[in-house]
Amino acid sequence: MASRPEPQRPPTLAEIKATWPPTVDVSTAATAFGISRSNAYELIARSEFPAKVARYGGRMKVITESIIRALSATD
């Protein structure tokens, strides 16, 4: 029987500031907030995602600086 992968820990604010590119995909942004990818898409659909989402055609990218601001506001 295959073992389940360990849950990924959310990155620290310092890690995000130091290593993340200017935009990230929704799955990556979701890890910063400790939520699932599907929950992130639900929040985006309701315009309730805590960071700025940019849509490029059919793709969505999350602005890293807006993630940093949202996480800094919760400290």
Backbone as CSV, one residue per row, in Angstrom:
resi,resn,N_x,N_y,N_z,CA_x,CA_y,CA_z,C_x,C_y,C_z
1,MET,0.845,-1.182,0.000,0.000,0.000,0.000,0.891,1.246,0.000
2,ALA,0.572,2.189,-0.857,1.368,3.410,-0.966,1.083,4.328,0.219
3,SER,2.119,4.961,0.686,1.928,5.895,1.803,1.509,7.252,1.255
4,ARG,0.802,7.971,2.081,0.358,9.313,1.692,1.522,10.284,1.839
5,PRO,1.607,11.256,0.934,2.668,12.258,1.086,2.419,13.114,2.316
6,GLU,3.483,13.517,2.937,3.371,14.393,4.110,2.829,15.748,3.668
7,PRO,1.979,16.371,4.490,1.483,17.698,4.125,2.643,18.690,4.068
8,GLN,2.583,19.562,3.091,3.637,20.558,2.929,3.419,21.680,3.940
9,ARG,4.466,22.063,4.624,4.333,23.160,5.578,4.307,24.485,4.829
10,PRO,3.557,25.433,5.324,3.519,26.733,4.654,4.901,27.393,4.699
11,PRO,5.290,28.078,3.637,6.577,28.774,3.652,6.524,29.941,4.632
12,THR,7.666,30.308,5.143,7.721,31.465,6.035,7.685,32.740,5.204
13,LEU,7.353,33.829,5.844,7.347,35.123,5.175,8.737,35.440,4.640
14,ALA,9.765,35.122,5.411,11.146,35.367,4.966,11.476,34.549,3.720
15,GLU,11.012,33.303,3.665,11.255,32.464,2.481,10.566,33.036,1.254
16,ILE,9.352,33.492,1.442,8.617,34.076,0.320,9.339,35.315,-0.193
17,LYS,9.723,36.203,0.712,10.420,37.429,0.319,11.732,37.138,-0.397
18,ALA,12.456,36.130,0.064,13.798,35.855,-0.460,13.811,35.022,-1.736
19,THR,12.836,34.144,-1.907,12.983,33.166,-2.991,11.866,33.142,-4.026
20,TRP,10.735,33.727,-3.744,9.621,33.614,-4.693,9.744,34.637,-5.820
21,PRO,9.345,34.259,-7.035,9.339,35.203,-8.160,8.204,36.222,-7.993
22,PRO,8.153,37.230,-8.862,7.113,38.265,-8.740,5.676,37.742,-8.794
23,THR,5.442,36.665,-9.536,4.122,36.039,-9.564,4.289,34.536,-9.387
24,VAL,3.261,33.918,-8.803,3.269,32.465,-8.611,1.920,31.903,-9.027
25,ASP,1.881,30.592,-9.235,0.606,29.977,-9.592,-0.286,29.865,-8.346
26,VAL,-1.537,29.560,-8.577,-2.513,29.514,-7.491,-2.140,28.449,-6.464
27,SER,-1.656,27.296,-6.908,-1.277,26.224,-5.979,-0.180,26.676,-5.026
28,THR,0.812,27.366,-5.558,1.916,27.855,-4.728,1.416,28.900,-3.744
29,ALA,0.595,29.823,-4.224,0.046,30.853,-3.342,-0.794,30.234,-2.233
30,ALA,-1.533,29.187,-2.567,-2.369,28.522,-1.564,-1.524,27.996,-0.416
31,THR,-0.321,27.489,-0.717,0.540,26.968,0.354,0.932,28.062,1.336
32,ALA,1.086,29.284,0.849,1.457,30.396,1.727,0.374,30.674,2.761
33,PHE,-0.872,30.427,2.377,-1.993,30.673,3.284,-2.446,29.417,4.016
34,GLY,-1.775,28.299,3.731,-2.106,27.049,4.415,-3.453,26.475,4.007
35,ILE,-3.841,26.725,2.753,-5.115,26.205,2.264,-4.868,25.306,1.052
36,SER,-5.862,24.533,0.681,-5.738,23.656,-0.471,-5.898,24.449,-1.768
37,ARG,-5.433,23.852,-2.842,-5.565,24.458,-4.159,-7.041,24.654,-4.509
38,SER,-7.863,23.649,-4.222,-9.290,23.762,-4.556,-9.960,24.859,-3.736
39,ASN,-9.579,24.991,-2.483,-10.130,26.070,-1.648,-9.698,27.428,-2.201
40,ALA,-8.455,27.525,-2.645,-7.968,28.779,-3.220,-8.801,29.168,-4.440
41,TYR,-9.065,28.202,-5.333,-9.868,28.506,-6.515,-11.297,28.903,-6.146
42,GLU,-11.849,28.286,-5.111,-13.186,28.676,-4.651,-13.188,30.117,-4.151
43,LEU,-12.163,30.479,-3.382,-12.057,31.852,-2.879,-11.879,32.845,-4.023
44,ILE,-11.082,32.477,-5.011,-10.887,33.350,-6.173,-12.209,33.553,-6.898
45,ALA,-12.961,32.491,-7.079,-14.253,32.580,-7.773,-15.220,33.509,-7.042
46,ARG,-15.104,33.564,-5.721,-15.975,34.443,-4.915,-15.338,35.806,-4.646
47,SER,-14.194,36.059,-5.268,-13.432,37.312,-5.061,-13.061,37.502,-3.599
48,GLU,-12.748,36.400,-2.913,-12.396,36.465,-1.494,-10.968,35.999,-1.213
49,PHE,-10.188,35.729,-2.256,-8.812,35.290,-2.040,-8.037,36.448,-1.429
50,PRO,-7.201,36.189,-0.416,-6.554,37.287,0.315,-5.422,38.005,-0.419
51,ALA,-5.103,37.601,-1.642,-4.041,38.253,-2.411,-4.555,38.578,-3.811
52,LYS,-3.843,39.461,-4.496,-4.256,39.907,-5.831,-3.976,38.825,-6.866
53,VAL,-4.997,38.529,-7.654,-4.902,37.523,-8.708,-4.978,38.228,-10.057
54,ALA,-4.002,37.937,-10.915,-3.987,38.496,-12.268,-4.357,37.385,-13.242
55,ARG,-5.274,37.693,-14.136,-5.702,36.705,-15.128,-5.070,37.059,-16.466
56,TYR,-4.422,36.084,-17.067,-3.798,36.233,-18.377,-4.402,35.174,-19.281
57,GLY,-5.395,35.564,-20.060,-6.105,34.581,-20.871,-6.785,33.598,-19.944
58,GLY,-6.481,32.324,-20.080,-7.061,31.307,-19.209,-6.229,31.000,-17.984
59,ARG,-5.115,31.691,-17.831,-4.221,31.418,-16.696,-4.402,32.445,-15.587
60,MET,-4.141,31.998,-14.380,-4.192,32.898,-13.227,-2.840,32.875,-12.532
61,LYS,-2.360,34.049,-12.189,-1.131,34.187,-11.411,-1.445,35.061,-10.203
62,VAL,-0.760,34.789,-9.107,-0.956,35.567,-7.887,0.273,36.433,-7.694
63,ILE,0.049,37.698,-7.405,1.128,38.663,-7.236,1.792,38.424,-5.877
64,THR,3.078,38.098,-5.901,3.798,37.752,-4.677,3.781,38.887,-3.662
65,GLU,3.942,40.111,-4.111,3.941,41.246,-3.182,2.610,41.337,-2.421
66,SER,1.513,40.976,-3.073,0.216,41.015,-2.387,0.104,39.889,-1.360
67,ILE,0.771,38.771,-1.606,0.830,37.693,-0.608,1.602,38.179,0.611
68,ILE,2.733,38.827,0.358,3.565,39.346,1.452,2.775,40.354,2.280
69,ARG,2.050,41.256,1.616,1.242,42.246,2.355,0.172,41.575,3.186
70,ALA,-0.520,40.593,2.606,-1.592,39.902,3.337,-1.031,39.163,4.548
71,LEU,0.097,38.493,4.377,0.680,37.759,5.494,1.270,38.690,6.542
72,SER,1.799,39.824,6.118,2.354,40.799,7.064,1.260,41.425,7.909
73,ALA,0.079,41.581,7.329,-1.048,42.174,8.048,-1.564,41.258,9.142
74,THR,-1.295,39.949,9.029,-1.788,39.006,10.022,-0.793,38.786,11.148
75,ASP,0.398,39.353,11.040,1.416,39.189,12.107,1.107,40.030,13.316
